């Protein structure tokens, strides 16, 4: 019987390893170290570096992965990578048939550059899982600076913060921090995936100093997210941290008697619901902001999104099968043809609608399939053991959190948020690859 180790690599990957037999000098020997430090710089700089600086780091990461791939023999593609390739293929087709192909091509290039970062992360984590802790530490360092700057804004010029207060909203007068990201919703979207990662780092890092660092990042991140007053980020935080708590509890009590394994999670859910109800009913700023969700069109933010969604649905009806092509440049050219007066928009303000607009029904199905595959991959490891098991559970919480927020916002498509989602996706792909390699060695 032929083993999988000697099976021919997929045709799509046969270009990899073409330079594996040559002498690469010092660069080839230190590729993992170089990739690790470059990704650490990228993770730490996400909320702090300018967009041109981020673009340079992203491009450098993609080029470094290309060099590494040319020197590494190909392996199997894996389920997560298959879904990513499907997303990319549909985006290429949507670009080719786009009514604004030049603008759509810019969006396609952006998607390819982000996937280059994902590929480098996955390769690094599969080769040396200990880099997850280093990348997370770099991320938390940048998040700490961002959170402190945001919280300090409460003691500065309130007029700058007031520009995010809507006089026509039921939450009029709410002061919202935005830190270095210049947008409270983007600040909330950036902090949202960081919190599960910080919690897992707190649990798995040894030593009091490291745990204190993770705890500080977690607490300040929570405070800054709450003070951003981003309703989508609030809901995502509850969903993400709640999911992670349940997964950790299930993992912790997996050897308990069946009755307690069924009862304790239910009790925790009920207790969490009670705490949320008390907070919302007793803390006035939270109550006002949450009640604005129920105000319908009486709240200006809700009314704006509803009008944008109406126009976006017309765009989808016009091109339901292949969309207008990826990226905000294509959206900005086509949306004015459908928009209602005085309701300009830079996106669809909903990830499902954005996927439908950009790549039609196939794009939405591929996106949903990718998320479901990622969640299923992470949840399947709750009984396993390995260096990336707890990070994989955190990755599941990240996707749940971003999915909840993404129902009413498209902050996800900003690099500060999307690259964190790809980091979580790379963690899941690397954990599966590592488990498969271990089984082949033991088989």
C-alpha beads as a LAMMPS data file, in Angstrom:
LAMMPS data file: protein, C-alpha beads

443 atoms
442 bonds

1 atom types
1 bond types

-500.0 500.0 xlo xhi
-500.0 500.0 ylo yhi
-500.0 500.0 zlo zhi

Masses

1 110.0

Atoms # bond

1 1 1 0.000 0.000 0.000
2 1 1 1.437 3.367 -1.022
3 1 1 1.778 5.834 1.852
4 1 1 0.585 9.416 1.626
5 1 1 4.160 10.557 2.200
6 1 1 5.197 9.188 -1.233
7 1 1 2.048 10.205 -3.098
8 1 1 2.423 12.680 -5.940
9 1 1 1.783 16.269 -4.867
10 1 1 -1.283 18.062 -6.249
11 1 1 -0.735 19.595 -9.688
12 1 1 -1.426 23.039 -8.249
13 1 1 1.549 22.742 -5.873
14 1 1 4.158 21.161 -8.105
15 1 1 5.973 24.473 -8.548
16 1 1 6.861 24.406 -4.866
17 1 1 10.270 23.026 -3.972
18 1 1 11.816 23.818 -7.372
19 1 1 14.802 25.382 -5.595
20 1 1 14.911 22.870 -2.738
21 1 1 18.108 21.216 -3.983
22 1 1 20.132 24.370 -4.443
23 1 1 22.341 26.235 -2.020
24 1 1 20.530 29.259 -0.665
25 1 1 23.160 30.628 1.667
26 1 1 22.378 32.379 4.931
27 1 1 18.957 33.589 3.763
28 1 1 17.668 30.063 3.146
29 1 1 18.975 28.837 6.501
30 1 1 17.264 31.604 8.427
31 1 1 13.949 31.807 6.547
32 1 1 11.800 30.807 9.562
33 1 1 13.514 33.347 11.803
34 1 1 13.250 36.099 9.205
35 1 1 9.587 35.279 8.569
36 1 1 8.854 35.247 12.297
37 1 1 10.347 38.648 12.998
38 1 1 8.737 40.179 9.933
39 1 1 5.335 38.881 11.000
40 1 1 5.959 40.110 14.554
41 1 1 6.592 43.584 13.144
42 1 1 3.393 43.345 11.124
43 1 1 1.279 42.154 14.074
44 1 1 2.642 44.794 16.442
45 1 1 2.239 47.520 13.833
46 1 1 -1.320 46.736 12.705
47 1 1 -2.927 49.522 14.788
48 1 1 0.117 51.816 14.766
49 1 1 1.753 51.802 11.309
50 1 1 0.437 53.927 8.457
51 1 1 -1.332 52.279 5.535
52 1 1 1.705 52.647 3.221
53 1 1 3.847 51.046 5.927
54 1 1 1.396 48.172 6.310
55 1 1 1.341 47.723 2.527
56 1 1 5.121 47.361 2.471
57 1 1 5.091 44.799 5.287
58 1 1 2.283 42.843 3.619
59 1 1 4.094 42.791 0.261
60 1 1 7.359 41.738 1.911
61 1 1 5.586 38.883 3.725
62 1 1 4.111 37.618 0.462
63 1 1 7.471 37.696 -1.297
64 1 1 9.143 35.917 1.600
65 1 1 6.531 33.152 1.473
66 1 1 7.172 32.772 -2.266
67 1 1 10.895 32.282 -1.609
68 1 1 10.167 29.822 1.197
69 1 1 7.690 27.879 -0.940
70 1 1 10.232 27.531 -3.768
71 1 1 12.637 25.924 -1.293
72 1 1 10.079 23.664 0.421
73 1 1 8.670 20.436 -1.077
74 1 1 4.883 20.590 -1.511
75 1 1 2.495 18.907 0.888
76 1 1 -1.251 18.329 0.832
77 1 1 -3.587 21.282 0.318
78 1 1 -6.030 20.680 3.182
79 1 1 -9.692 21.617 3.566
80 1 1 -9.136 25.197 4.732
81 1 1 -6.745 25.938 1.877
82 1 1 -9.188 24.420 -0.601
83 1 1 -11.879 26.831 0.517
84 1 1 -9.431 29.729 0.298
85 1 1 -8.523 28.710 -3.245
86 1 1 -12.240 28.599 -4.075
87 1 1 -12.662 32.132 -2.720
88 1 1 -9.690 33.291 -4.804
89 1 1 -10.894 31.544 -7.964
90 1 1 -14.347 33.106 -7.688
91 1 1 -12.761 36.516 -7.103
92 1 1 -10.662 36.077 -10.278
93 1 1 -13.752 35.196 -12.318
94 1 1 -15.691 38.112 -10.814
95 1 1 -12.832 40.431 -11.749
96 1 1 -12.800 39.169 -15.321
97 1 1 -16.538 39.786 -15.757
98 1 1 -16.662 42.990 -13.710
99 1 1 -18.226 46.107 -15.274
100 1 1 -15.246 48.012 -13.817
101 1 1 -12.373 45.529 -14.311
102 1 1 -9.530 47.922 -13.502
103 1 1 -11.034 48.835 -10.128
104 1 1 -11.882 45.181 -9.431
105 1 1 -8.306 44.170 -10.275
106 1 1 -7.073 46.488 -7.513
107 1 1 -9.319 44.626 -5.070
108 1 1 -8.050 41.288 -6.386
109 1 1 -4.439 42.354 -5.829
110 1 1 -5.309 43.330 -2.272
111 1 1 -6.895 39.917 -1.661
112 1 1 -3.843 38.135 -3.099
113 1 1 -1.503 40.178 -0.895
114 1 1 -3.483 39.272 2.236
115 1 1 -3.425 35.600 1.258
116 1 1 0.352 35.859 0.931
117 1 1 0.512 36.910 4.586
118 1 1 -1.777 34.002 5.489
119 1 1 0.445 31.557 3.611
120 1 1 3.561 32.780 5.417
121 1 1 1.805 32.546 8.793
122 1 1 0.592 29.023 8.097
123 1 1 4.032 27.898 6.904
124 1 1 5.725 29.400 9.956
125 1 1 3.255 27.938 12.465
126 1 1 3.358 24.521 10.818
127 1 1 7.165 24.569 10.934
128 1 1 7.572 26.042 14.431
129 1 1 4.326 26.295 16.483
130 1 1 6.149 28.202 19.249
131 1 1 5.960 31.266 16.998
132 1 1 2.246 31.522 17.835
133 1 1 3.202 32.819 21.270
134 1 1 5.701 35.298 19.832
135 1 1 3.279 36.620 17.217
136 1 1 0.573 36.933 19.840
137 1 1 2.958 38.748 22.189
138 1 1 3.778 41.238 19.426
139 1 1 0.082 41.707 18.725
140 1 1 -0.707 42.302 22.396
141 1 1 2.118 44.833 22.644
142 1 1 0.600 46.879 19.824
143 1 1 -2.873 46.440 21.291
144 1 1 -1.700 47.674 24.698
145 1 1 -0.339 50.887 23.202
146 1 1 -3.520 51.391 21.206
147 1 1 -5.780 50.766 24.211
148 1 1 -3.830 53.145 26.452
149 1 1 -3.929 55.894 23.825
150 1 1 -7.663 55.370 23.406
151 1 1 -8.432 55.438 27.127
152 1 1 -6.294 58.568 27.560
153 1 1 -8.489 60.330 25.005
154 1 1 -11.177 60.538 27.682
155 1 1 -8.950 63.005 29.530
156 1 1 -8.105 65.111 26.480
157 1 1 -10.082 67.306 24.109
158 1 1 -13.668 66.058 24.242
159 1 1 -14.592 67.985 21.087
160 1 1 -12.503 65.594 18.978
161 1 1 -14.377 62.623 20.410
162 1 1 -17.718 64.362 19.942
163 1 1 -17.414 64.153 16.154
164 1 1 -18.441 60.520 16.469
165 1 1 -21.611 61.461 18.384
166 1 1 -24.727 61.615 16.224
167 1 1 -27.118 64.385 17.230
168 1 1 -29.982 62.509 15.545
169 1 1 -29.372 59.285 17.445
170 1 1 -31.155 58.075 20.558
171 1 1 -27.621 57.701 21.979
172 1 1 -26.880 61.414 21.507
173 1 1 -23.999 62.663 23.632
174 1 1 -22.158 59.336 23.853
175 1 1 -18.383 59.893 23.892
176 1 1 -16.609 57.284 21.776
177 1 1 -12.841 56.718 21.752
178 1 1 -11.038 55.810 18.523
179 1 1 -7.340 55.754 19.505
180 1 1 -4.811 55.467 16.653
181 1 1 -7.360 53.964 14.244
182 1 1 -9.362 57.199 13.817
183 1 1 -12.683 55.340 13.930
184 1 1 -14.389 53.857 17.010
185 1 1 -15.988 51.053 14.988
186 1 1 -12.586 50.122 13.556
187 1 1 -11.072 50.245 17.043
188 1 1 -13.785 47.894 18.287
189 1 1 -13.306 45.639 15.256
190 1 1 -9.555 45.448 15.855
191 1 1 -9.892 44.677 19.569
192 1 1 -12.614 42.088 18.994
193 1 1 -10.346 39.249 17.741
194 1 1 -7.519 40.249 20.081
195 1 1 -9.470 39.471 23.266
196 1 1 -9.840 35.669 22.742
197 1 1 -6.164 35.476 21.803
198 1 1 -5.205 37.405 24.945
199 1 1 -7.330 35.125 27.124
200 1 1 -5.725 31.972 25.713
201 1 1 -2.280 33.553 26.097
202 1 1 -3.109 34.222 29.749
203 1 1 -3.998 30.562 30.241
204 1 1 -1.062 28.994 28.401
205 1 1 1.886 31.303 29.024
206 1 1 4.163 30.273 31.922
207 1 1 5.545 32.690 34.485
208 1 1 3.944 35.536 36.405
209 1 1 5.417 38.277 34.204
210 1 1 3.995 36.826 30.988
211 1 1 0.624 36.184 32.571
212 1 1 0.548 39.741 33.925
213 1 1 1.319 41.064 30.439
214 1 1 -1.512 39.023 28.899
215 1 1 -3.921 39.971 31.704
216 1 1 -3.130 43.674 31.304
217 1 1 -3.687 43.465 27.548
218 1 1 -6.964 41.618 28.098
219 1 1 -8.348 44.052 30.687
220 1 1 -7.325 47.229 28.869
221 1 1 -8.583 45.801 25.597
222 1 1 -11.961 45.075 27.179
223 1 1 -12.168 48.593 28.599
224 1 1 -11.197 50.215 25.296
225 1 1 -13.662 48.072 23.329
226 1 1 -16.502 49.023 25.674
227 1 1 -15.553 52.713 25.453
228 1 1 -15.613 52.559 21.650
229 1 1 -19.395 52.144 22.013
230 1 1 -19.455 50.018 18.877
231 1 1 -22.653 48.005 19.146
232 1 1 -21.458 45.395 16.658
233 1 1 -18.212 44.947 18.563
234 1 1 -20.132 44.613 21.837
235 1 1 -22.310 41.830 20.427
236 1 1 -19.307 40.152 18.854
237 1 1 -17.395 40.341 22.146
238 1 1 -20.203 38.624 24.035
239 1 1 -20.532 35.936 21.364
240 1 1 -16.779 35.371 20.983
241 1 1 -15.787 35.295 24.646
242 1 1 -18.901 33.262 25.477
243 1 1 -17.980 30.709 22.825
244 1 1 -14.408 30.497 24.061
245 1 1 -15.550 30.096 27.667
246 1 1 -17.854 27.203 26.703
247 1 1 -15.131 25.477 24.675
248 1 1 -12.638 25.807 27.520
249 1 1 -15.174 24.487 30.032
250 1 1 -16.082 21.540 27.802
251 1 1 -12.400 20.762 27.424
252 1 1 -11.796 21.084 31.170
253 1 1 -14.664 18.784 32.178
254 1 1 -14.310 16.230 29.372
255 1 1 -13.515 13.527 31.943
256 1 1 -16.305 14.466 34.368
257 1 1 -19.461 12.367 34.815
258 1 1 -21.999 12.777 31.956
259 1 1 -24.551 14.623 34.120
260 1 1 -22.126 17.419 34.998
261 1 1 -20.795 17.600 31.435
262 1 1 -24.336 18.421 30.296
263 1 1 -25.425 20.577 33.224
264 1 1 -22.472 22.885 33.865
265 1 1 -22.414 24.552 30.402
266 1 1 -26.150 25.255 30.686
267 1 1 -25.665 26.809 34.117
268 1 1 -22.839 28.963 32.788
269 1 1 -25.010 30.165 29.900
270 1 1 -27.823 31.078 32.264
271 1 1 -25.424 32.844 34.630
272 1 1 -23.887 34.808 31.764
273 1 1 -27.324 35.839 30.526
274 1 1 -28.254 37.092 33.990
275 1 1 -25.055 39.149 34.239
276 1 1 -25.712 40.713 30.839
277 1 1 -29.271 41.617 31.755
278 1 1 -28.122 43.243 34.995
279 1 1 -25.415 45.240 33.230
280 1 1 -27.725 46.452 30.472
281 1 1 -30.512 47.431 32.860
282 1 1 -28.370 49.023 35.556
283 1 1 -25.561 50.786 33.637
284 1 1 -27.123 53.756 31.860
285 1 1 -24.583 54.240 28.997
286 1 1 -24.863 50.560 28.122
287 1 1 -28.653 50.659 28.359
288 1 1 -28.928 53.678 26.056
289 1 1 -26.568 52.206 23.465
290 1 1 -28.253 48.799 23.506
291 1 1 -31.731 50.339 23.314
292 1 1 -30.651 52.164 20.145
293 1 1 -30.615 48.734 18.474
294 1 1 -34.352 48.498 19.087
295 1 1 -35.108 51.999 17.804
296 1 1 -35.323 50.948 14.163
297 1 1 -35.270 53.873 11.761
298 1 1 -35.688 56.312 14.633
299 1 1 -31.947 55.922 15.246
300 1 1 -29.952 57.660 12.501
301 1 1 -27.259 54.974 12.398
302 1 1 -29.851 52.242 11.931
303 1 1 -31.691 54.319 9.332
304 1 1 -28.469 54.914 7.380
305 1 1 -27.639 51.216 7.237
306 1 1 -31.171 50.266 6.210
307 1 1 -31.080 52.709 3.296
308 1 1 -27.666 51.432 2.208
309 1 1 -28.891 47.831 2.415
310 1 1 -31.885 48.701 0.216
311 1 1 -29.571 50.058 -2.484
312 1 1 -27.165 47.128 -2.115
313 1 1 -29.996 44.633 -2.616
314 1 1 -30.745 46.328 -5.924
315 1 1 -27.090 45.924 -6.903
316 1 1 -27.278 42.226 -6.043
317 1 1 -30.466 41.758 -8.075
318 1 1 -28.721 43.304 -11.089
319 1 1 -25.725 40.900 -10.913
320 1 1 -26.667 37.967 -8.636
321 1 1 -24.306 35.307 -10.019
322 1 1 -20.935 36.965 -10.406
323 1 1 -21.152 40.384 -8.746
324 1 1 -19.220 43.527 -9.628
325 1 1 -15.752 42.317 -8.635
326 1 1 -13.777 42.482 -5.379
327 1 1 -12.681 45.564 -3.460
328 1 1 -14.004 48.911 -2.334
329 1 1 -12.822 50.661 -5.518
330 1 1 -15.321 48.683 -7.605
331 1 1 -18.035 49.280 -5.010
332 1 1 -17.418 53.032 -5.001
333 1 1 -17.878 53.180 -8.773
334 1 1 -21.071 51.110 -8.966
335 1 1 -22.909 52.037 -5.750
336 1 1 -23.690 55.660 -6.799
337 1 1 -25.831 54.250 -9.643
338 1 1 -28.160 52.696 -7.051
339 1 1 -27.798 54.844 -3.933
340 1 1 -30.597 56.838 -2.374
341 1 1 -30.007 60.614 -2.139
342 1 1 -27.788 61.690 0.788
343 1 1 -26.837 58.119 1.693
344 1 1 -23.278 57.777 0.424
345 1 1 -21.515 54.585 1.497
346 1 1 -18.081 53.005 1.143
347 1 1 -19.324 49.425 1.591
348 1 1 -22.434 47.308 2.036
349 1 1 -22.243 47.462 5.878
350 1 1 -22.814 43.714 6.052
351 1 1 -20.337 40.965 5.211
352 1 1 -22.937 38.641 3.597
353 1 1 -24.239 41.494 1.436
354 1 1 -20.688 42.573 0.581
355 1 1 -19.811 39.059 -0.580
356 1 1 -22.965 38.954 -2.700
357 1 1 -22.177 42.341 -4.235
358 1 1 -18.553 41.495 -5.008
359 1 1 -18.802 37.866 -6.163
360 1 1 -22.482 36.947 -6.274
361 1 1 -24.047 33.828 -4.831
362 1 1 -20.911 31.667 -5.431
363 1 1 -18.838 34.179 -3.440
364 1 1 -21.240 34.062 -0.515
365 1 1 -21.325 30.254 -0.544
366 1 1 -17.521 30.070 -0.619
367 1 1 -17.235 32.547 2.263
368 1 1 -19.774 30.671 4.373
369 1 1 -18.102 27.366 3.551
370 1 1 -14.717 28.719 4.637
371 1 1 -16.065 29.949 7.983
372 1 1 -17.926 26.695 8.674
373 1 1 -14.832 24.656 7.775
374 1 1 -12.690 26.770 10.098
375 1 1 -15.136 26.500 12.999
376 1 1 -15.568 22.758 12.503
377 1 1 -11.791 22.298 12.381
378 1 1 -11.275 24.192 15.629
379 1 1 -14.140 22.592 17.539
380 1 1 -12.973 19.111 16.503
381 1 1 -9.770 19.648 18.506
382 1 1 -11.342 20.339 21.891
383 1 1 -10.379 16.839 23.051
384 1 1 -6.963 16.803 21.366
385 1 1 -3.549 17.622 22.743
386 1 1 -0.849 19.602 21.014
387 1 1 0.890 22.975 20.934
388 1 1 -1.888 24.701 18.973
389 1 1 -5.021 23.233 20.567
390 1 1 -5.881 26.179 22.834
391 1 1 -4.990 28.692 20.087
392 1 1 -7.342 26.762 17.809
393 1 1 -10.188 27.207 20.306
394 1 1 -9.374 30.924 20.418
395 1 1 -9.528 30.969 16.613
396 1 1 -13.066 29.555 16.721
397 1 1 -14.067 32.349 19.114
398 1 1 -12.485 34.918 16.765
399 1 1 -14.582 33.719 13.835
400 1 1 -17.774 33.647 15.883
401 1 1 -17.112 37.189 17.132
402 1 1 -16.315 38.574 13.682
403 1 1 -19.317 36.800 12.148
404 1 1 -21.686 38.418 14.644
405 1 1 -20.181 41.860 14.115
406 1 1 -20.108 41.334 10.364
407 1 1 -23.877 41.028 10.110
408 1 1 -24.160 44.826 10.340
409 1 1 -20.678 46.123 9.461
410 1 1 -17.794 45.522 7.057
411 1 1 -14.909 46.587 9.289
412 1 1 -13.664 43.034 8.679
413 1 1 -12.296 44.007 5.264
414 1 1 -9.869 46.540 6.749
415 1 1 -6.326 45.098 7.038
416 1 1 -6.193 45.708 10.814
417 1 1 -9.036 43.193 11.226
418 1 1 -8.765 40.880 8.238
419 1 1 -5.141 39.976 8.936
420 1 1 -6.083 38.936 12.478
421 1 1 -8.763 36.661 11.037
422 1 1 -6.169 35.190 8.672
423 1 1 -3.806 34.679 11.622
424 1 1 -6.533 32.644 13.318
425 1 1 -7.183 30.757 10.082
426 1 1 -3.461 30.006 9.711
427 1 1 -3.443 28.701 13.282
428 1 1 -6.214 26.238 12.448
429 1 1 -4.592 25.119 9.176
430 1 1 -1.200 24.655 10.859
431 1 1 -2.701 22.698 13.741
432 1 1 -4.373 20.271 11.335
433 1 1 -1.173 19.916 9.293
434 1 1 0.830 19.265 12.443
435 1 1 -1.650 16.632 13.638
436 1 1 -1.569 14.947 10.224
437 1 1 2.223 14.871 10.172
438 1 1 2.284 13.390 13.658
439 1 1 -0.135 10.640 12.653
440 1 1 1.956 9.786 9.566
441 1 1 5.087 9.521 11.712
442 1 1 3.313 7.249 14.176
443 1 1 1.527 5.232 11.500

Bonds

1 1 1 2
2 1 2 3
3 1 3 4
4 1 4 5
5 1 5 6
6 1 6 7
7 1 7 8
8 1 8 9
9 1 9 10
10 1 10 11
11 1 11 12
12 1 12 13
13 1 13 14
14 1 14 15
15 1 15 16
16 1 16 17
17 1 17 18
18 1 18 19
19 1 19 20
20 1 20 21
21 1 21 22
22 1 22 23
23 1 23 24
24 1 24 25
25 1 25 26
26 1 26 27
27 1 27 28
28 1 28 29
29 1 29 30
30 1 30 31
31 1 31 32
32 1 32 33
33 1 33 34
34 1 34 35
35 1 35 36
36 1 36 37
37 1 37 38
38 1 38 39
39 1 39 40
40 1 40 41
41 1 41 42
42 1 42 43
43 1 43 44
44 1 44 45
45 1 45 46
46 1 46 47
47 1 47 48
48 1 48 49
49 1 49 50
50 1 50 51
51 1 51 52
52 1 52 53
53 1 53 54
54 1 54 55
55 1 55 56
56 1 56 57
57 1 57 58
58 1 58 59
59 1 59 60
60 1 60 61
61 1 61 62
62 1 62 63
63 1 63 64
64 1 64 65
65 1 65 66
66 1 66 67
67 1 67 68
68 1 68 69
69 1 69 70
70 1 70 71
71 1 71 72
72 1 72 73
73 1 73 74
74 1 74 75
75 1 75 76
76 1 76 77
77 1 77 78
78 1 78 79
79 1 79 80
80 1 80 81
81 1 81 82
82 1 82 83
83 1 83 84
84 1 84 85
85 1 85 86
86 1 86 87
87 1 87 88
88 1 88 89
89 1 89 90
90 1 90 91
91 1 91 92
92 1 92 93
93 1 93 94
94 1 94 95
95 1 95 96
96 1 96 97
97 1 97 98
98 1 98 99
99 1 99 100
100 1 100 101
101 1 101 102
102 1 102 103
103 1 103 104
104 1 104 105
105 1 105 106
106 1 106 107
107 1 107 108
108 1 108 109
109 1 109 110
110 1 110 111
111 1 111 112
112 1 112 113
113 1 113 114
114 1 114 115
115 1 115 116
116 1 116 117
117 1 117 118
118 1 118 119
119 1 119 120
120 1 120 121
121 1 121 122
122 1 122 123
123 1 123 124
124 1 124 125
125 1 125 126
126 1 126 127
127 1 127 128
128 1 128 129
129 1 129 130
130 1 130 131
131 1 131 132
132 1 132 133
133 1 133 134
134 1 134 135
135 1 135 136
136 1 136 137
137 1 137 138
138 1 138 139
139 1 139 140
140 1 140 141
141 1 141 142
142 1 142 143
143 1 143 144
144 1 144 145
145 1 145 146
146 1 146 147
147 1 147 148
148 1 148 149
149 1 149 150
150 1 150 151
151 1 151 152
152 1 152 153
153 1 153 154
154 1 154 155
155 1 155 156
156 1 156 157
157 1 157 158
158 1 158 159
159 1 159 160
160 1 160 161
161 1 161 162
162 1 162 163
163 1 163 164
164 1 164 165
165 1 165 166
166 1 166 167
167 1 167 168
168 1 168 169
169 1 169 170
170 1 170 171
171 1 171 172
172 1 172 173
173 1 173 174
174 1 174 175
175 1 175 176
176 1 176 177
177 1 177 178
178 1 178 179
179 1 179 180
180 1 180 181
181 1 181 182
182 1 182 183
183 1 183 184
184 1 184 185
185 1 185 186
186 1 186 187
187 1 187 188
188 1 188 189
189 1 189 190
190 1 190 191
191 1 191 192
192 1 192 193
193 1 193 194
194 1 194 195
195 1 195 196
196 1 196 197
197 1 197 198
198 1 198 199
199 1 199 200
200 1 200 201
201 1 201 202
202 1 202 203
203 1 203 204
204 1 204 205
205 1 205 206
206 1 206 207
207 1 207 208
208 1 208 209
209 1 209 210
210 1 210 211
211 1 211 212
212 1 212 213
213 1 213 214
214 1 214 215
215 1 215 216
216 1 216 217
217 1 217 218
218 1 218 219
219 1 219 220
220 1 220 221
221 1 221 222
222 1 222 223
223 1 223 224
224 1 224 225
225 1 225 226
226 1 226 227
227 1 227 228
228 1 228 229
229 1 229 230
230 1 230 231
231 1 231 232
232 1 232 233
233 1 233 234
234 1 234 235
235 1 235 236
236 1 236 237
237 1 237 238
238 1 238 239
239 1 239 240
240 1 240 241
241 1 241 242
242 1 242 243
243 1 243 244
244 1 244 245
245 1 245 246
246 1 246 247
247 1 247 248
248 1 248 249
249 1 249 250
250 1 250 251
251 1 251 252
252 1 252 253
253 1 253 254
254 1 254 255
255 1 255 256
256 1 256 257
257 1 257 258
258 1 258 259
259 1 259 260
260 1 260 261
261 1 261 262
262 1 262 263
263 1 263 264
264 1 264 265
265 1 265 266
266 1 266 267
267 1 267 268
268 1 268 269
269 1 269 270
270 1 270 271
271 1 271 272
272 1 272 273
273 1 273 274
274 1 274 275
275 1 275 276
276 1 276 277
277 1 277 278
278 1 278 279
279 1 279 280
280 1 280 281
281 1 281 282
282 1 282 283
283 1 283 284
284 1 284 285
285 1 285 286
286 1 286 287
287 1 287 288
288 1 288 289
289 1 289 290
290 1 290 291
291 1 291 292
292 1 292 293
293 1 293 294
294 1 294 295
295 1 295 296
296 1 296 297
297 1 297 298
298 1 298 299
299 1 299 300
300 1 300 301
301 1 301 302
302 1 302 303
303 1 303 304
304 1 304 305
305 1 305 306
306 1 306 307
307 1 307 308
308 1 308 309
309 1 309 310
310 1 310 311
311 1 311 312
312 1 312 313
313 1 313 314
314 1 314 315
315 1 315 316
316 1 316 317
317 1 317 318
318 1 318 319
319 1 319 320
320 1 320 321
321 1 321 322
322 1 322 323
323 1 323 324
324 1 324 325
325 1 325 326
326 1 326 327
327 1 327 328
328 1 328 329
329 1 329 330
330 1 330 331
331 1 331 332
332 1 332 333
333 1 333 334
334 1 334 335
335 1 335 336
336 1 336 337
337 1 337 338
338 1 338 339
339 1 339 340
340 1 340 341
341 1 341 342
342 1 342 343
343 1 343 344
344 1 344 345
345 1 345 346
346 1 346 347
347 1 347 348
348 1 348 349
349 1 349 350
350 1 350 351
351 1 351 352
352 1 352 353
353 1 353 354
354 1 354 355
355 1 355 356
356 1 356 357
357 1 357 358
358 1 358 359
359 1 359 360
360 1 360 361
361 1 361 362
362 1 362 363
363 1 363 364
364 1 364 365
365 1 365 366
366 1 366 367
367 1 367 368
368 1 368 369
369 1 369 370
370 1 370 371
371 1 371 372
372 1 372 373
373 1 373 374
374 1 374 375
375 1 375 376
376 1 376 377
377 1 377 378
378 1 378 379
379 1 379 380
380 1 380 381
381 1 381 382
382 1 382 383
383 1 383 384
384 1 384 385
385 1 385 386
386 1 386 387
387 1 387 388
388 1 388 389
389 1 389 390
390 1 390 391
391 1 391 392
392 1 392 393
393 1 393 394
394 1 394 395
395 1 395 396
396 1 396 397
397 1 397 398
398 1 398 399
399 1 399 400
400 1 400 401
401 1 401 402
402 1 402 403
403 1 403 404
404 1 404 405
405 1 405 406
406 1 406 407
407 1 407 408
408 1 408 409
409 1 409 410
410 1 410 411
411 1 411 412
412 1 412 413
413 1 413 414
414 1 414 415
415 1 415 416
416 1 416 417
417 1 417 418
418 1 418 419
419 1 419 420
420 1 420 421
421 1 421 422
422 1 422 423
423 1 423 424
424 1 424 425
425 1 425 426
426 1 426 427
427 1 427 428
428 1 428 429
429 1 429 430
430 1 430 431
431 1 431 432
432 1 432 433
433 1 433 434
434 1 434 435
435 1 435 436
436 1 436 437
437 1 437 438
438 1 438 439
439 1 439 440
440 1 440 441
441 1 441 442
442 1 442 443
